[in-house]
């Protein structure tokens, strides 16, 4: 009896450990991180370099620090666009320098150094005749802004990634200007940075219940992601089947969702945009379905209700 009692006590302890571990994983799945813009440097406008060369110069610290007169007036705009891109990601909170250094160097927080490798605009004209035989000229302007980011772990200084971004802007009319084209490119740059960060660190959730269905297709589902973890109406998410293969987790996408309504701190109702048949079949079979946000930006960050 004593052996049996001790065995049951051991089983109870193990179950408790597993439960706490699962809860902690669930709690930490959408952890947010601080991201800070570090050094911003500018390569010479007339000496355009490849992304590989730019990364090499960032890592070695060899830069001219020069920039052309034409590009100079856009440098602050490009810097603002980088900050906007860093600020728009779901799971990053931009540190504007007001926090203490000790708050920023927590494990997982990121410092992003930026190298602006190119700010440029070009134009081309086309001459043609209208229906009255009059000569018309259409001029098109293309703006290009190229940036390389070096993401480093704020605690260790280790380089995490070196993504490069290329914003393009184009205006085609007799009224468009190179200035307008460059500013359009600058605007697109921020969206690219946000999308890259969102793809790298997506919001994650699980489908917890099917809602509306029609015949053999799922139309709506509920997920365990709500306002406390940054869910918002209109967020697009992919649906994945999860399997374990040789001790490793394997995912395959079977559909797409869009949040229709955030109904609480940990629940949202979603519309099935594609894959309704496969999603319903998986739910009916009791399979685990995970959802992850796609790399798009939100114009205004939602205000969490219970996260710190």
C-alpha positions, -999 to +999 in steps of 0.1 A: +000+000+000+028+024+008+045+018-026+011+023-043+005+056-024+040+069-033+034+060-069+002+079-070+019+109-054+046+108-080+021+107-108+002+136-093+034+156-091+044+148-127+009+158-139+012+191-120+045+199-136+032+191-171+002+213-165+022+243-153+046+238-182+018+239-207+003+269-191+036+287-191+041+279-228+006+291-236+012+323-216+046+330-233+036+321-269+029+357-279+054+374-257+062+410-268+097+423-271+113+458-271+130+469-303+153+499-304+167+518-334+205+520-328+230+536-352+217+549-385+244+553-412+243+565-448+264+551-477+275+575-504+246+581-527+267+579-558+285+547-546+256+523-544+265+490-529+249+456-528+232+442-497+261+419-491+286+447-493+265+468-470+263+440-444+300+436-446+306+472-440+282+473-411+299+444-394+334+458-400+324+493-391+340+507-423+318+535-438+325+568-454+295+585-437+290+606-468+258+612-486+249+632-517+232+666-516+202+652-534+197+625-509+204+645-477+170+661-475+153+627-473+175+611-446+153+621-417+122+609-436+138+575-442+148+573-405+112+581-395+100+554-419+123+528-403+109+537-369+074+535-382+081+500-396+097+488-363+067+503-343+040+486-364+049+450-358+025+429-337+049+416-311+075+444-308+072+476-288+094+504-300+116+519-274+119+556-280+149+560-257+129+570-226+134+536-209+164+528-188+191+507-204+185+479-179+149+476-192+160+473-228+186+446-223+162+418-213+167+385-231+149+386-265+149+424-269+164+437-301+185+466-312+183+474-349+211+493-366+203+507-401+224+514-431+207+534-459+224+523-490+205+542-517+180+571-520+174+578-557+149+589-583+148+585-620+125+597-648+115+587-682+093+604-708+071+591-736+059+613-765+026+604-782-002+620-802-037+623-790-068+619-811-066+655-823-030+649-835-015+670-808+018+659-793+016+649-756+044+640-732+040+617-703+067+616-677+071+589-651+092+591-620+105+562-600+118+565-565+140+540-548+150+537-511+172+508-500+180+499-464+199+471-446+190+464-410+213+446-386+192+431-358+212+423-326+202+407-294+201+436-269+215+414-241+243+396-259+250+418-289+248+387-311+237+395-347+203+378-353+196+388-389+206+412-417+174+418-438+175+442-467+146+463-479+139+480-512+110+505-513+098+516-547+075+544-555+062+555-589+042+584-601+030+586-637+015+619-648+025+653-660+021+665-624+041+638-606+075+647-594+106+628-583+100+641-548+065+624-548+080+592-561+107+591-534+082+598-506+060+570-519+090+547-518+097+558-482+061+550-472+064+515-487+097+509-469+080+510-435+053+485-446+080+461-458+099+463-424+067+457-404+057+427-427+092+412-423+090+414-385+055+400-384+065+371-405+095+364-384+075+366-351+038+360-358+009+361-334+000+325-326-033+309-315-054+277-317-088+270-331-108+261-300-143+256-315-161+256-348-189+281-352-210+285-384-207+257-409-225+250-442-227+215-455-191+202-455-174+236-452-165+256-421-176+293-423-166+306-389-144+295-360-134+307-326-097+311-317-080+316-283-065+349-292-081+381-278-075+417-269-049+408-242-025+395-268-031+421-294-059+406-316-078+431-336-107+430-361-094+425-397-062+405-387-055+378-413-042+345-401-031+312-417-045+278-405-020+249-400-023+212-393+003+203-367+020+169-367+050+154-349+075+137-373+106+120-358+102+141-327+099+173-346+069+195-352+057+198-388+031+223-400+012+224-432-012+252-442-048+242-450-066+276-449-069+312-440-089+332-415-098+368-408-109+380-374-144+393-376-148+403-339-127+403-308-151+390-282-129+390-251-094+391-237-087+356-250-113+348-277-121+360-312-145+350-338-130+345-373-144+342-408-129+313-428-116+329-460-102+297-476-099+260-469-133+257-452-137+220-463-103+209-449-107+229-417-141+213-410-128+178-417-098+184-393-121+198-366-145+169-370-116+145-366-103+162-335-071+173-350-050+202-336-052+233-357-029+262-351-033+297-365-006+323-371-008+359-383+005+368-417+031+395-424+008+426-427+008+458-408-019+475-388-023+512-391-030+517-354-018+493-327-045+479-305-044+488-268-039+456-248-064+453-219-044+431-195-008+427-207+021+447-193 
